[in-house]
């Protein structure tokens, strides 16, 4: 999608789908993120829901992925049904994820650049598994990333090692 309104149009289509279908079936949960939708529904209703969704806009045919062994990946999250019926979540990264973030010297808007920082902070500090497993890696990415002086990673107190990373990355920044 290259148009600035593409995201808005996609959101409108998803909202229309939700209005047309979600209220008519017994959905326990309906969540969507960009073009992925997470639905909790009785197994006997899955096929009917899929047909209804594909019937709203015939030119748009949706695919579906069911849980395998009570595990279902959703963007950056794996949802697992536990034996007691509760749901547990953990971080899910596709194999193609190379931990590449937007170059701060690129021509992208400041809002897009800030959203990269927010996403990494969210992943590192609000997701229990990442906070336990790779906080150091997330911190190194943030601190090594050249940014403006008002960026959040310039206002965080750091250990000496990370202060050194910050100083080195600032020295390497293109003028």
C-alpha positions in Angstrom: 0.0 0.0 0.0 1.6 3.2 -1.1 -1.2 5.8 -0.6 -1.3 7.7 2.7 -5.0 6.7 3.1 -4.4 3.0 2.5 -4.3 2.3 6.2 -7.6 4.2 6.7 -9.3 2.3 3.9 -8.1 -1.1 5.2 -9.4 -0.1 8.7 -12.8 0.9 7.2 -13.1 -2.4 5.3 -12.3 -4.4 8.5 -14.9 -2.4 10.5 -17.5 -3.0 7.8 -16.7 -6.7 7.9 -17.0 -6.7 11.7 -20.4 -4.8 11.6 -21.8 -7.2 9.0 -20.7 -10.4 10.6 -19.7 -10.2 14.2 -23.1 -9.2 15.6 -24.9 -12.1 13.9 -22.8 -14.9 15.3 -22.0 -15.8 18.9 -18.5 -14.4 19.0 -16.7 -14.5 22.4 -13.9 -12.2 21.1 -13.1 -10.3 17.9 -9.7 -8.5 17.7 -7.9 -7.3 14.6 -4.5 -5.9 13.9 -3.9 -4.5 10.5 -5.1 -7.3 8.3 -5.1 -10.1 10.9 -8.2 -11.0 12.9 -8.3 -13.0 16.1 -11.7 -14.6 16.8 -12.9 -16.8 19.6 -16.0 -18.7 18.5 -17.5 -22.2 18.9 -15.9 -24.8 16.6 -19.2 -25.5 14.9 -19.5 -21.9 13.8 -16.0 -21.5 12.2 -17.0 -22.5 8.6 -20.2 -20.3 8.7 -18.2 -17.3 9.9 -15.6 -17.8 7.2 -18.3 -18.0 4.5 -20.0 -14.9 5.8 -16.8 -12.9 5.9 -16.0 -13.8 2.3 -19.6 -13.0 1.3 -19.5 -9.3 2.4 -17.0 -8.2 -0.2 -16.8 -11.0 -2.9 -13.6 -9.4 -4.4 -11.9 -9.9 -1.1 -11.4 -13.5 -0.1 -10.0 -14.1 3.4 -8.0 -17.1 4.5 -8.1 -18.6 8.0 -5.7 -20.3 10.3 -6.9 -22.4 13.1 -5.2 -23.3 16.4 -2.8 -26.3 16.2 -2.4 -28.2 19.5 -4.3 -25.3 21.3 -1.7 -22.8 20.0 -2.5 -19.9 17.6 0.0 -17.3 16.5 -1.2 -13.7 16.1 1.1 -10.8 15.1 4.0 -10.9 17.5 2.0 -13.0 20.0 1.3 -16.7 20.5 -2.0 -17.5 22.3 -2.2 -20.9 24.0 -5.2 -22.4 25.6 -4.2 -23.9 29.0 -5.7 -27.1 30.4 -7.8 -25.1 32.9 -9.4 -23.1 30.0 -7.5 -19.9 30.5 -5.4 -18.3 27.8 -1.6 -17.7 28.0 0.4 -15.4 25.7 4.0 -15.3 24.7 6.1 -13.5 22.1 6.0 -14.8 18.6 8.5 -13.7 16.0 8.4 -14.8 12.4 11.6 -16.4 11.1 12.1 -13.5 8.7 12.3 -11.0 11.6 15.9 -9.8 11.6 15.4 -7.1 14.3 15.7 -4.4 11.6 14.3 -1.0 12.6 13.8 2.1 10.6 17.0 4.1 9.9 16.6 7.3 11.8 18.4 9.2 9.0 15.7 8.1 6.4 13.1 10.4 4.9 10.2 8.8 6.9 8.1 11.1 9.1 9.1 11.7 12.7 5.9 9.9 13.8 7.0 6.7 12.0 10.4 6.9 13.6 9.0 7.4 17.1 6.6 4.5 16.5 9.7 2.2 16.0 11.0 3.2 19.4 7.6 2.8 21.1 7.2 -0.7 19.5 10.6 -1.8 20.9 9.8 -0.4 24.3 6.4 -2.1 24.3 8.0 -5.4 23.2 10.7 -5.2 25.8 8.9 -3.8 28.9 5.3 -4.7 28.5 5.7 -8.3 27.3 6.7 -10.5 30.1 8.6 -13.0 28.0 10.7 -10.4 26.2 11.5 -8.6 29.4 12.8 -11.8 30.9 14.6 -13.1 27.9 16.0 -10.2 25.8 15.8 -6.9 27.7 19.5 -6.4 27.1 19.1 -6.9 23.3 16.2 -4.5 23.1 18.1 -1.9 25.2 21.2 -2.3 22.9 19.0 -1.7 19.8 17.5 1.4 21.3 20.7 2.9 22.6 22.7 2.2 19.4 20.0 3.8 17.3 21.0 7.4 16.5 18.1 9.7 17.4 17.2 13.3 18.1 17.9 14.8 21.5 14.3 14.7 22.5 14.0 10.9 21.8 13.1 8.9 24.9 16.3 6.8 24.7 18.2 10.1 25.3 16.4 10.6 28.7 16.8 7.2 30.3 19.5 6.7 33.0 21.8 3.9 31.8 24.5 1.7 33.1 28.1 2.7 32.1 28.1 0.1 29.3 25.0 1.5 27.7 26.2 5.1 28.2 29.2 4.1 26.1 27.0 2.6 23.4 25.1 5.9 23.3 28.3 8.0 23.0 29.7 5.8 20.3 26.5 5.8 18.2 26.2 9.6 18.6 29.8 10.0 17.3 29.0 7.7 14.3 25.9 9.7 13.3 26.1 11.3 9.9 26.1 15.1 10.1 
